[in-house]
Amino acid sequence: MSTPSAVTPAWPAEPEASCDDTEARLRWYASQARWAPSKHNSQPWRFVLTGDALEVWPDPSRVLAETDPSRRELVLSCGAAMHLAAVAARAHGVVPLVTVLPDGEGGCAARLVEGGAHTVTRADRDLLDAVPRRRTDRGPLDAAVLPPTLAFELRARAAGQGGWLHTVVTPGDRASLSDLVARADRLLVRAGGVDRELAGWLREPTDPRTDGVPVESTRGPAASYRAEYVQRDFSTPESKAGHDRPGPDRPLIAVLCTPADGASDRVRAGAALSAVLLHATVAGASCSYLNQPVEHAPSRLLLRENLRLDGVPQLVLRLGRGGAVSRPPRRPEDELVFKV
Ligand SMILES: Cc1cc2nc3c(=O)[nH]c(=O)nc-3n(C[C@H](O)[C@H](O)[C@H](O)COP(=O)(O)O)c2cc1C
């Protein structure tokens, strides 16, 4: 796990539009990619510069062996990181040409090379602005105040990356999902390793490490377990529940699916997640996760069956207008970017 260097070098600012230094641009794309979400903020990626390309590699030293033994969520996080690199390229006026698993399984998750010039739109810059503003918010989320077309737009964003966002709408389906989340949560905790693993990623306010989940980034045990959908709690006995606040908790619930569950599906699921989250951020929404049934194999089958999903479930999301929550840290450039 990460400890900060004595002096953390600054990440590069956006290069000038006229910049003809490919490496400077690729480094800047990587500086945006590191803001991707990842399980327990493990940041399980490495950015490799190979002359004209930026590659995102899974970092096997950051596997979560208890809850992600097949590295599904690790690869998914790498897909989200590459999506942000592509967002940065487009906002900078460059067509990003991204290949998923360019050398097959065992190589990098995705490779980006620059295509021709891209005419930058307002929407491109809005997405880039949303990269550091996006937050995982585990507090009450209100979907009722969001634009009524948002669910449709989010489905289109997921589809654009090869994913499928299934919104859980009927009271029957919402109740069935709520039961499944609570049951999977209990079964995962009972299995034992989940809490032990999580403990290694919790960060007290004085902890200088630049990965893991700050212990205040949670709703607290009582509110997390009393919510309509049981949420994972990240608090320690003395910590403050920074995401707990009054307000309506009526999130949009959605399951992100892919056609199959191979490595390329997982990279695409990450890109679809990132596309959904950035678009939601632009629309004023925050998100958090209800992944317990996806992490418990028998519950994952039930999830698919109960909600009559055509694809394979990869993530369960809650989305809505949240609060002002602080941003978890990210690792410095010298730990993440390598030139070969
Ligand atoms: C694949 C994946 C799985 C995640 N699972 C959970 C989860 O089960 N519960 C939760 O509260 N957050 C979950 N998260 C959110 C991460 O904890 C969060 O992205 C990370 O702490 C960084 O915070 P940020 O998203 O605000 O930058 C998950 C994120 C990813 C990408």
PDBQT file of the ligand as one rigid body, heavy atoms in Angstrom, charges set to zero:
ROOT
HETATM    1  C1  LIG A 401     -15.443  -1.838  -8.831  1.00  0.00    +0.000 C 
HETATM    2  C2  LIG A 401     -15.805  -0.931  -7.672  1.00  0.00    +0.000 A 
HETATM    3  C3  LIG A 401     -16.445  -1.463  -6.560  1.00  0.00    +0.000 A 
HETATM    4  C4  LIG A 401     -16.812  -0.634  -5.488  1.00  0.00    +0.000 A 
HETATM    5  N1  LIG A 401     -17.509  -1.173  -4.435  1.00  0.00    +0.000 NA
HETATM    6  C5  LIG A 401     -17.963  -0.368  -3.465  1.00  0.00    +0.000 A 
HETATM    7  C6  LIG A 401     -18.810  -0.885  -2.429  1.00  0.00    +0.000 A 
HETATM    8  O1  LIG A 401     -19.184  -2.058  -2.428  1.00  0.00    +0.000 OA
HETATM    9  N2  LIG A 401     -19.240  -0.026  -1.465  1.00  0.00    +0.000 N 
HETATM   10  C7  LIG A 401     -18.900   1.293  -1.461  1.00  0.00    +0.000 A 
HETATM   11  O2  LIG A 401     -19.336   2.026  -0.592  1.00  0.00    +0.000 OA
HETATM   12  N3  LIG A 401     -18.098   1.813  -2.435  1.00  0.00    +0.000 NA
HETATM   13  C8  LIG A 401     -17.632   1.015  -3.435  1.00  0.00    +0.000 A 
HETATM   14  N4  LIG A 401     -16.853   1.534  -4.449  1.00  0.00    +0.000 N 
HETATM   15  C9  LIG A 401     -16.483   2.971  -4.419  1.00  0.00    +0.000 C 
HETATM   16  C10 LIG A 401     -15.046   3.160  -3.961  1.00  0.00    +0.000 C 
HETATM   17  O3  LIG A 401     -14.922   2.900  -2.582  1.00  0.00    +0.000 OA
HETATM   18  C11 LIG A 401     -14.593   4.609  -4.304  1.00  0.00    +0.000 C 
HETATM   19  O4  LIG A 401     -14.551   4.730  -5.692  1.00  0.00    +0.000 OA
HETATM   20  C12 LIG A 401     -13.234   4.943  -3.738  1.00  0.00    +0.000 C 
HETATM   21  O5  LIG A 401     -13.265   4.958  -2.338  1.00  0.00    +0.000 OA
HETATM   22  C13 LIG A 401     -12.733   6.304  -4.227  1.00  0.00    +0.000 C 
HETATM   23  O6  LIG A 401     -13.652   7.332  -3.924  1.00  0.00    +0.000 OA
HETATM   24  P1  LIG A 401     -14.256   8.265  -5.074  1.00  0.00    +0.000 P 
HETATM   25  O7  LIG A 401     -15.098   7.380  -5.939  1.00  0.00    +0.000 OA
HETATM   26  O8  LIG A 401     -15.075   9.298  -4.327  1.00  0.00    +0.000 OA
HETATM   27  O9  LIG A 401     -13.119   8.872  -5.827  1.00  0.00    +0.000 OA
HETATM   28  C14 LIG A 401     -16.479   0.741  -5.532  1.00  0.00    +0.000 A 
HETATM   29  C15 LIG A 401     -15.833   1.265  -6.660  1.00  0.00    +0.000 A 
HETATM   30  C16 LIG A 401     -15.507   0.435  -7.727  1.00  0.00    +0.000 A 
HETATM   31  C17 LIG A 401     -14.861   1.017  -8.957  1.00  0.00    +0.000 C 
ENDROOT
TORSDOF 0
